[in-house]
Amino acid sequence: MDVPIRRPTLPRSRRAQRRGYQAVVLLTVAGLAPVTGLHLYAGDRVRSVERVPARDVTMVLGAGVRGDRPSDLLARRLDVALRLYRAGKTRVILVSGDGGGNRYDETGVMRRYLVERGVPDKRVVSDASGFSTWESCARAKRVYGVERMIVVTQSFHLRRALALCKAAGIDAYGVPDRSLTWGHIGPTVYGTGREVLAAIKAAGTIVFKPDPRVTDRPDDAIRRALED
């Protein structure tokens, strides 16, 4: 004889419904609190290309590649860095990501994209061990000696990046990519949703400041790139 399947039912009493509603509200607040905290921690540091203070160094954070081409998100970040360079807002572009050689050479693709569009090769510095936003920020300070810079990424990611750079000891301003349209809604929705979880992790990172997975000796590549 078939056993009837019991389907879950919603709480019937008003008290149970009220408790369920309160639980949902608390979970929502708990999830959004780190995002709000990072926005406050970053302060008023998000600017346009025209309004951002000039800095010697601009860091572009990696966002994946497709063979020898940057992803849509990454190409738009690089385009913002190009605008900053052409406007005289920055002198050196630090591309930070996973430079895993032939398997996944993110920083190599980023460098070629910039050089092919007119940035002198000597003005591009590659950090092939920027495996996360925190590691990119921490290595910019610890390895390359960056004290002040501009950070470029998408709008939904920028304040977290700025907060992590501040925690790493860098005085940073950010210029976001705002070019995504409804035709790119997939990456935008995914990235925005991902930020809620990433913000929780970032809050812990700001408190504990873990060492990057790769801790190289100090590198004077940026100093040399600025000499001319």
C-alpha positions as CSV (number, residue, x, y, z in Angstrom):
1,M,0.0,0.0,0.0
2,D,1.3,3.4,-0.9
3,V,2.3,5.6,2.0
4,P,0.9,9.2,1.5
5,I,3.5,11.9,1.3
6,R,3.1,14.6,3.8
7,R,3.8,18.0,2.3
8,P,5.3,20.8,4.4
9,T,2.7,23.3,5.5
10,L,3.1,26.9,6.6
11,P,2.6,27.8,10.3
12,R,-1.1,28.3,10.9
13,S,-1.1,30.3,14.1
14,R,-0.4,34.0,14.0
15,R,2.2,33.6,16.7
16,A,4.1,31.1,14.6
17,Q,3.8,33.2,11.5
18,R,5.1,36.2,13.5
19,R,8.1,34.2,14.7
20,G,8.8,33.1,11.2
21,Y,8.7,36.6,9.9
22,Q,11.0,37.9,12.6
23,A,13.5,35.1,11.8
24,V,13.5,36.1,8.2
25,V,14.1,39.8,9.1
26,L,16.9,38.9,11.5
27,L,18.6,36.7,8.9
28,T,18.3,39.5,6.3
29,V,19.7,42.1,8.6
30,A,22.6,39.8,9.7
31,G,23.4,39.1,6.0
32,L,23.4,42.8,5.0
33,A,25.2,44.2,8.1
34,P,28.7,43.3,6.8
35,V,27.9,44.9,3.4
36,T,26.7,48.1,5.2
37,G,29.8,48.0,7.4
38,L,32.1,47.8,4.5
39,H,30.4,50.8,2.8
40,L,30.9,52.8,5.9
41,Y,34.5,51.6,6.4
42,A,35.4,52.6,2.8
43,G,34.0,56.1,3.3
44,D,33.6,58.6,0.5
45,R,36.3,57.1,-1.8
46,V,34.3,56.2,-4.9
47,R,35.0,58.7,-7.7
48,S,34.6,59.2,-11.4
49,V,37.6,59.3,-13.8
50,E,37.3,63.1,-13.8
51,R,37.0,63.6,-10.1
52,V,39.4,61.0,-8.7
53,P,42.7,62.4,-7.3
54,A,45.7,61.6,-9.4
55,R,47.8,58.7,-8.2
56,D,51.0,57.2,-9.5
57,V,49.6,53.7,-9.4
58,T,46.3,52.2,-10.4
59,M,45.5,48.6,-9.6
60,V,43.1,46.6,-11.7
61,L,41.7,43.5,-10.1
62,G,41.4,40.3,-12.1
63,A,38.1,38.9,-13.2
64,G,38.8,35.8,-15.3
65,V,39.9,35.3,-18.9
66,R,38.7,33.3,-21.8
67,G,41.8,31.8,-23.5
68,D,43.8,34.9,-24.6
69,R,41.0,37.3,-24.0
70,P,39.7,39.0,-20.9
71,S,36.2,38.3,-19.7
72,D,33.6,41.0,-20.2
73,L,33.9,42.1,-16.6
74,L,37.7,42.3,-16.8
75,A,37.8,44.1,-20.2
76,R,35.6,46.8,-18.8
77,R,37.9,47.2,-15.8
78,L,40.8,47.5,-18.1
79,D,39.0,50.1,-20.2
80,V,38.5,52.2,-17.1
81,A,42.3,52.0,-16.3
82,L,43.0,53.0,-19.9
83,R,40.8,56.1,-19.5
84,L,42.7,57.0,-16.3
85,Y,46.1,56.6,-18.0
86,R,45.1,58.6,-21.0
87,A,43.6,61.4,-18.8
88,G,46.9,61.7,-16.9
89,K,45.4,60.4,-13.7
90,T,47.9,57.6,-13.3
91,R,51.4,56.7,-14.5
92,V,51.7,52.9,-13.8
93,I,49.0,50.2,-13.9
94,L,49.3,47.3,-11.6
95,V,47.4,44.3,-12.9
96,S,46.7,41.8,-10.1
97,G,45.3,38.3,-10.6
98,D,46.2,34.7,-11.2
99,G,49.2,34.4,-13.4
100,G,49.2,30.6,-13.6
101,G,51.3,30.4,-16.7
102,N,49.8,28.6,-19.8
103,R,46.9,27.2,-17.8
104,Y,45.4,30.5,-16.7
105,D,47.6,33.5,-17.4
106,E,45.2,36.2,-16.2
107,T,47.8,38.9,-15.6
108,G,49.5,38.1,-19.0
109,V,46.1,38.7,-20.8
110,M,45.6,41.9,-18.8
111,R,49.0,43.2,-19.7
112,R,48.6,42.5,-23.4
113,Y,45.2,44.1,-23.5
114,L,46.7,47.4,-22.1
115,V,49.8,47.3,-24.2
116,E,47.9,46.7,-27.4
117,R,45.8,49.8,-26.7
118,G,48.7,52.1,-26.2
119,V,50.1,51.7,-22.6
120,P,53.9,51.3,-22.7
121,D,54.9,47.9,-21.5
122,K,57.2,49.4,-19.0
123,R,54.2,51.2,-17.4
124,V,52.4,47.9,-16.6
125,V,53.4,45.8,-13.6
126,S,52.0,42.3,-13.1
127,D,51.3,40.7,-9.8
128,A,50.7,37.1,-10.7
129,S,49.8,36.1,-7.1
130,G,46.8,38.3,-6.5
131,F,44.5,35.3,-5.9
132,S,41.9,37.3,-4.0
133,T,40.9,40.9,-3.4
134,W,42.6,40.9,0.0
135,E,45.8,39.3,-1.4
136,S,46.0,41.8,-4.2
137,C,45.7,44.7,-1.7
138,A,48.1,43.2,0.9
139,R,50.7,42.3,-1.8
140,A,50.5,45.8,-3.3
141,K,51.6,47.2,0.1
142,R,53.9,44.5,1.3
143,V,55.6,43.4,-1.9
144,Y,55.4,46.5,-4.1
145,G,55.5,49.2,-1.5
146,V,52.4,51.0,-2.7
147,E,51.2,53.7,-0.2
148,R,48.5,55.4,-2.3
149,M,46.7,54.2,-5.4
150,I,43.5,54.1,-7.4
151,V,41.5,50.8,-7.5
152,V,39.4,49.7,-10.5
153,T,36.7,47.1,-10.5
154,Q,32.9,46.9,-10.9
155,S,30.6,49.0,-8.8
156,F,29.2,46.1,-6.8
157,H,32.8,45.1,-5.8
158,L,34.5,48.4,-5.3
159,R,33.7,49.3,-1.7
160,R,34.8,45.9,-0.5
161,A,38.1,46.4,-2.4
162,L,38.5,49.8,-0.9
163,A,37.9,48.6,2.6
164,L,40.4,45.8,2.2
165,C,43.0,48.2,0.8
166,K,42.5,50.4,3.8
167,A,43.0,47.4,6.1
168,A,46.2,46.7,4.2
169,G,47.5,50.2,4.9
170,I,46.9,51.8,1.5
171,D,45.3,55.2,1.0
172,A,43.1,54.2,-2.0
173,Y,40.4,55.8,-4.1
174,G,38.2,53.8,-6.4
175,V,36.8,54.3,-9.9
176,P,34.1,51.8,-10.8
177,D,33.0,50.3,-14.1
178,R,29.4,51.3,-14.7
179,S,29.1,50.2,-18.3
180,L,27.2,46.9,-17.7
181,T,23.7,46.9,-19.3
182,W,20.8,44.5,-19.2
183,G,22.6,42.5,-21.8
184,H,25.1,41.6,-19.0
185,I,22.6,41.1,-16.3
186,G,23.8,37.6,-15.5
187,P,27.3,38.6,-14.4
188,T,25.9,41.6,-12.6
189,V,23.3,39.7,-10.6
190,Y,25.8,37.0,-9.8
191,G,28.4,39.4,-8.7
192,T,26.0,41.5,-6.5
193,G,24.7,38.4,-4.8
194,R,28.2,37.0,-4.3
195,E,29.2,40.3,-2.5
196,V,26.9,39.5,0.4
197,L,28.8,36.4,1.3
198,A,32.2,38.0,0.3
199,A,31.4,40.9,2.7
200,I,31.1,38.5,5.6
201,K,34.5,37.0,4.8
202,A,36.0,40.5,4.3
203,A,34.9,41.6,7.7
204,G,36.9,38.8,9.3
205,T,39.9,39.6,7.0
206,I,39.9,43.2,8.1
207,V,40.0,42.1,11.7
208,F,42.7,39.3,11.4
209,K,44.7,40.5,8.4
210,P,45.9,37.1,7.3
211,D,49.2,36.7,5.3
212,P,48.8,36.2,1.6
213,R,49.3,32.7,0.3
214,V,52.4,33.8,-1.5
215,T,54.7,36.1,0.4
216,D,57.5,37.3,-1.9
217,R,60.4,39.5,-1.0
218,P,59.9,43.3,-1.7
219,D,59.9,44.0,-5.4
220,D,60.9,47.4,-6.8
221,A,59.1,46.9,-10.1
222,I,56.8,49.8,-9.5
223,R,59.6,52.1,-8.4
224,R,61.5,51.3,-11.6
225,A,58.4,51.8,-13.7
226,L,58.0,55.3,-12.3
227,E,61.6,56.4,-12.9
228,D,61.1,57.7,-16.4
